[in-house]
Amino acid sequence: MNQDNKTWYLRGLRDGMPIMLGYAAVGFTLGIAARNAGLTAFQAGLASLLNNASAGEKAGFTVIEHNEGYLAMAIMMLIINARYLLMSCSLSQKISPKTGLIPRLIIGFEVTDEIFGVQMNVPGMINPWYTYGVITMALPGWSLGTYFGVVMGNVLPANVVSALSVGLYGMFLAIIIPPARKSRVIAALVLISMALSCVLAYLPLFAGISAGMRVIILTVIIAAAAAYFFPVAQEEGDSDAA
């Protein structure tokens, strides 16, 4: 490793520290969800090592918990994690054209909301070693957090585990509340999503639809309707990109 790469790597380690701490906390709550789905600590830790997506992992654990098939799992992962395709396209503009295939695959593997954010905040082009440094810090926090979430879930009393499970819903609230406060459209869509989810869950007419398929159906319909009726203005998109 030359001096320039070493400097970028150390910078990535520094910027990855707060991400690691946050991932450990979220990973712990995912471990509780994995434990409820019947996964062992090793299985859950390996899942987090190979799939760094909080919403995607939670959805995947839900599919496993309800004994649904591979097709439902594949569709669920494609829909929930589709945003990473857009992030990768944007991030590709920050990588030198001379960057090889292997570094690009490593960078693409670890495209998460937070890691994407720190990379986009780096002025100019980024050195792949910067991403390696961020990954070195963030990935173990995510995986070990999930692992110990299962371990503690097997040790702690059932009522404590149930209380800790609420932490994951708190994470989702932290994701949806800030944008909902800024946009009435998003706030309305969140409320509509909650209402329709309750309708599909409790009405006898939809009793035969599995929980995973309900999420898929609602995600596609609501997202498509929002994109059609409330498209983002081109000027706003350009401003965000800038």
N, C-alpha and C positions, 0 to 999 in steps of 0.2 A: 504494500500500500504506500503510494507516494504521499508527500506532505500535504498536497492539495486535497487528496481524497481523505486523508486523516482529519483534516480540518473540517471538511463537510460531514464526516461521520460523527465527530464529537459534537458538532452543532446539532445534528439529528438526535443524538442521545439526549442533549439538553432539552430540545423542544419536545421530545417524546416522553419526558418524565411526568408532566401533568396528565398526559393522555393515559399513561400506564396506571396512574392512581385512579382515574375515573373508570377505566376499563375493569380494574380489579373489583370495584364496587358493583358495577353493572354485571360483571361476570358472576359475582356471588349470587345475585338474584336469579340469573339465568340457571345457575347450578341448582337452585331450589326448584325451578320449573323442570329441569332435566330429571331431578330426583323424583318429582311427582309423576313424570312420564315413564319411570321405571329404568332409567339409565344408571349405570355404575359411574363412579367418580372418574375412572379412566376413560370410559366412553364419552362422557360429557366434556372432559378436558380435551380429548382428541377432536371432538366436534368443534370446540372453540378454536383449536389450533388451526383447523382447516377451513373454518367458515366464520369470518369475523364480521358478523352483521347481527346486531341485537334484535331487531324486529324479525329478520329472517330466521335466526336461531329459535326465537320464541315461537314463531309460527311452525317451524320444523318440529320442535318438541311437542307442540299441540297436535300436529298430524300424527306423531308417534303415539302420543297418549291415547288418541281416539282410534288407533289401529287402522289408519287409512292407508291406501295403496301408494305405490311409487309415482303414479301419474299425478295424483293430488299433490304429492310432495314436490314434483318437478314444476308443476304449474304455479304452485304457491311461491317457490323460490324465485321463479322467473319474474313474476309480477312484483313481489315485494322488493327484490334486489335490482329491478330494472334501472333504478336511478344511477346505479354505479356505472352503467354503460355510458350515460351522459357525462358523468364525472371523469371517466377515463378519456373520453374524447376531448374534454376541456384540458385535462392534465397533459395530454400528448403534446399540447402546444408549449408546455414548459420544459420539455425534454429535447435535448440536442438531437438533430437528425442522425448524428453519428452513433447514437446509443444503440448497442447491439440487442439482439432478440432476447437473450437470457435476462439482462437487466430490466428490459421492458416487461417481461413476464413476471418478474419478482415485484416490480412496482405495481403492475396490474392486479396481482394477487392480493395486495394489501391496500386496496382503495377503500377506505372507510370515510365516513363524514368528517371525522376529526383529522385524520391523516391527510385527506384531500385538502382540508382547510389550511393546515400549516404549510403544506407544499405550495399552495396557491399564493400564500402570503410572502413567500420568498421572492425578493426582487429578481427579475431576469430569469435565465435558465437555471434549472436545478441539476446538481450532480447526483447520479444514482446513489452514491454513498451517503448522501443526506437521508434519503428514504431508508436505506439499510439501517442507519442509526436510529431513526424513529421506530422502525419495525422491531429492532433489537429491544427497545424499551417497552413498546406497547403490546406486542404479541404475547409475551409471557404473562403480563398482567391480566390479559383477557382469559387466557387458557387456565392459569393457576386459580384465578378468581372463580371460574366455573367449577373447577375441580374441588376446591375447598367448600363451595356452596353445596355440593352434593355430600361431601364428608360431614359438614356441620348439620346438614339436613337429616342425615342418618343418626346423629347423636342428640340433637336438640329435641325437646318435647314437641309433640304435634302442634300444640297451640302456638308455640314460638315460630315453628316453620311456617304455619299459616300466616302469621303476622308478617314475617319476612317476605312472603310471596307478594305482599302488597307493594313492596319496594319496586317491583318491575312495572307495576301500573303507574307508580309515581314517576318513573323514568319516561313513560309515554306521555304523561301529563306535562312533564317538563319540555317535551318535544313539541306538543301541539298548542300549548297555551300561548307562548310568545308570538307565533305567527297569527293565531286567532285574535289576539288583542290588537294586532296591527291591521287586520283585514276582516271586514264584516262578512265577506264572501266565505273566507276560510272558516270563520266561527260558525256560520250557518251550515256549511258542509259537515263540520264536525258534529253538530247537533243532529243533522239529518242522518249521518252515518250511525250514530248511537241509536236513534229511534228505529231505523230500519233493521239494525242488528237485533234489537229486542223483538221486533215484529217477526223476523224470520226464526228467531229462537223459540218463541212461545206460541205462535199460531199453529194449530193442528195441520193446516194446509201445507206447511213447510217442515213438518216433523220428520219426513223421510230424508231431508237434506242434511248431510254431515256438517259439523262445525267448520271444517276446513274448506269445504266447497262453498259454504255461506260467505266466508271471508273473501274467497276468490270472486264470487258473483258480485258482491257488494263493491269490492275494490274496482273491478272493471267498469261496472255501470256508473258508479258515482264519479270516478275519475274521468270517464268519457263525457258524461253530462257536464261536468265542471269545465272541461277543456272546450266543449262546444259553446256553452252559454256564457262563460266568463274567460275568454282567451286573454292571455297576457299581452299587453300592448308591446309592439316591437321596440318602441323607445325605452320602455321599462326594462326589457330584456337586455338591450344594449348597455343601459346604465349599470345593471347588475354585473354584466360581463366585465365592464371597465373597472 
